[in-house]
């Protein structure tokens, strides 16, 4: 039993717990796994200064056995401990940012199209407020055509045309 409570407190504050260390190592291993999935051009844009790490990443592409791949990813995670992961994470984020932005724009357009179709002919005003140069008559026709298709249980061709038109408007804006 410990007699001095201050001595006990000092032992507790020595550093991160085993769980925290394991969490950090798994995060580094996951980062290494992301690096192994990159194409050569993408990998060239990532600032990896450790030659052994780069060699291990390239070597992982030739491994087919699941067990060997798992061990190799653990090895890459071990090599990642010696490297500052922040520049690598930032480069990966910058690499994938255009795709994220495009995906967000796509979902935004889908939501706008759904709102316009739900509001009917009055929904055309939402588009006109966002893009004043839009062709009101074309929008109105597409909305009416989409409503007829939905009523007759036909494929949503007009809805797709409306989406394409909204995408054109967004690109020209």
C-alpha positions as CSV (number, residue, x, y, z in Angstrom):
1,X,0.0,0.0,0.0
2,X,1.2,3.5,-0.8
3,X,1.7,5.9,2.1
4,X,2.1,9.1,0.2
5,X,-0.9,10.2,-1.9
6,X,1.3,12.7,-3.9
7,X,3.5,9.9,-5.1
8,X,0.4,8.0,-6.3
9,X,-0.8,11.2,-8.3
10,X,2.7,11.5,-9.9
11,X,2.4,7.9,-11.2
12,X,-0.9,8.6,-12.8
13,X,0.2,11.6,-14.7
14,X,3.2,9.9,-16.4
15,X,1.8,9.9,-19.9
16,X,-1.0,8.6,-22.1
17,X,-2.7,5.4,-21.2
18,X,-2.2,2.1,-23.0
19,X,-5.6,2.6,-24.6
20,X,-4.7,6.0,-25.9
21,X,-1.3,4.7,-27.2
22,X,-3.1,1.9,-29.0
23,X,-5.7,4.3,-30.4
24,X,-2.9,6.5,-31.8
25,X,-1.1,3.5,-33.4
26,X,-4.3,2.3,-35.0
27,X,-4.9,5.8,-36.4
28,X,-1.4,5.8,-37.8
29,X,-2.0,2.3,-39.3
30,X,-5.2,3.5,-40.9
31,X,-3.4,6.5,-42.3
32,X,-0.8,4.2,-43.8
33,X,-3.5,2.0,-45.3
34,X,-5.0,5.1,-47.0
35,X,-1.6,5.8,-48.5
36,X,-1.4,2.3,-49.9
37,X,-4.6,2.8,-51.8
38,X,-3.3,5.9,-53.6
39,X,-2.3,5.8,-57.3
40,X,1.3,6.7,-58.2
41,X,0.4,10.3,-59.2
42,X,-1.5,10.9,-56.0
43,X,1.2,9.4,-53.9
44,X,3.8,11.6,-55.5
45,X,1.8,14.7,-54.1
46,X,2.1,13.4,-50.5
47,X,5.1,14.7,-48.6
48,X,6.7,11.4,-47.4
49,X,10.3,12.0,-46.5
50,X,11.1,8.6,-45.0
51,X,12.4,6.3,-47.7
52,X,11.7,3.2,-45.8
53,X,8.0,4.2,-45.4
54,X,7.7,5.0,-49.1
55,X,9.3,1.7,-50.0
56,X,6.9,-0.2,-47.6
57,X,3.9,1.6,-49.2
58,X,5.0,0.7,-52.7
59,X,5.8,-2.9,-51.6
60,X,2.3,-3.3,-50.1
61,X,0.8,-3.3,-53.6
62,X,2.4,-6.6,-54.4
63,X,1.1,-8.4,-51.3
64,X,-1.9,-10.6,-52.1
65,X,-2.3,-12.7,-48.9
66,X,-4.7,-11.1,-46.4
67,X,-2.6,-12.1,-43.4
68,X,0.6,-10.9,-44.9
69,X,-1.1,-7.6,-45.9
70,X,-2.3,-7.2,-42.4
71,X,1.2,-7.7,-41.0
72,X,2.6,-5.3,-43.6
73,X,0.1,-2.6,-42.6
74,X,1.1,-3.0,-39.0
75,X,4.7,-2.5,-40.2
76,X,3.7,0.6,-42.1
77,X,2.0,1.8,-38.9
78,X,5.2,1.2,-37.0
79,X,7.2,3.2,-39.6
80,X,4.6,6.0,-39.4
81,X,5.5,6.5,-35.7
82,X,8.8,8.1,-36.7
83,X,7.1,10.5,-39.2
84,X,5.0,13.6,-38.4
85,X,1.5,12.6,-39.7
86,X,0.1,16.2,-39.9
87,X,1.6,17.1,-43.3
88,X,0.5,13.7,-44.7
89,X,-3.0,14.2,-43.4
90,X,-3.2,17.7,-44.8
91,X,-2.0,16.6,-48.2
92,X,-4.5,13.7,-48.2
93,X,-7.3,16.1,-47.3
94,X,-6.2,18.6,-50.0
95,X,-6.1,15.7,-52.5
96,X,-9.7,14.6,-51.8
97,X,-11.1,18.1,-51.2
98,X,-12.2,18.7,-54.9
99,X,-14.2,15.5,-54.8
100,X,-15.9,16.4,-51.5
101,X,-16.8,19.9,-52.9
102,X,-18.3,18.3,-56.1
103,X,-20.2,15.8,-54.0
104,X,-21.6,18.5,-51.8
105,X,-22.7,20.5,-54.9
106,X,-24.3,17.4,-56.3
107,X,-26.3,16.8,-53.2
108,X,-27.3,20.5,-53.0
109,X,-28.7,20.3,-56.6
110,X,-30.5,17.1,-55.8
111,X,-32.2,18.7,-52.8
112,X,-33.1,21.8,-54.8
113,X,-34.6,19.6,-57.6
114,X,-36.6,17.7,-55.0
115,X,-37.8,21.0,-53.4
116,X,-38.8,22.4,-56.8
117,X,-40.7,19.2,-57.7
118,X,-42.4,19.1,-54.3
119,X,-43.6,22.7,-54.6
120,X,-44.8,22.2,-58.2
121,X,-45.0,25.2,-60.5
122,X,-44.4,27.6,-57.5
123,X,-41.0,25.9,-57.0
124,X,-39.8,27.5,-60.2
125,X,-39.5,30.8,-58.1
126,X,-36.9,29.1,-55.9
127,X,-34.7,28.6,-59.0
128,X,-35.4,32.0,-60.3
129,X,-34.4,33.6,-57.0
130,X,-31.1,31.7,-57.1
131,X,-30.4,32.1,-60.9
132,X,-32.3,35.1,-62.3
133,X,-31.1,34.3,-65.8
134,X,-32.8,30.9,-65.8
135,X,-35.4,30.2,-68.4
136,X,-38.7,30.3,-66.5
137,X,-40.7,28.6,-69.2
138,X,-38.4,25.7,-69.6
139,X,-38.3,25.2,-65.8
140,X,-42.1,25.3,-65.7
141,X,-42.4,22.8,-68.5
142,X,-40.0,20.4,-66.9
143,X,-41.9,20.6,-63.5
144,X,-45.2,20.0,-65.2
145,X,-43.8,17.1,-67.2
146,X,-42.3,15.6,-64.1
147,X,-45.6,15.8,-62.3
148,X,-47.4,14.0,-65.3
149,X,-44.7,11.3,-65.3
150,X,-45.2,10.7,-61.6
151,X,-48.9,10.7,-61.9
152,X,-48.7,8.1,-64.8
153,X,-46.1,6.0,-63.0
154,X,-43.5,6.6,-65.8
155,X,-39.8,6.8,-65.4
156,X,-38.6,10.2,-64.1
157,X,-37.0,11.5,-67.4
158,X,-38.2,15.1,-66.8
159,X,-36.8,15.0,-63.3
160,X,-33.4,14.0,-64.7
161,X,-33.7,16.8,-67.4
162,X,-34.5,19.3,-64.6
163,X,-31.4,18.1,-62.7
164,X,-29.2,18.5,-65.8
165,X,-30.6,22.0,-66.4
166,X,-30.0,23.0,-62.8
167,X,-26.4,21.7,-63.1
168,X,-25.9,23.8,-66.2
169,X,-27.2,26.9,-64.3
170,X,-24.8,26.2,-61.4
171,X,-21.8,25.8,-63.7
172,X,-22.5,29.0,-65.6
173,X,-23.0,31.0,-62.4
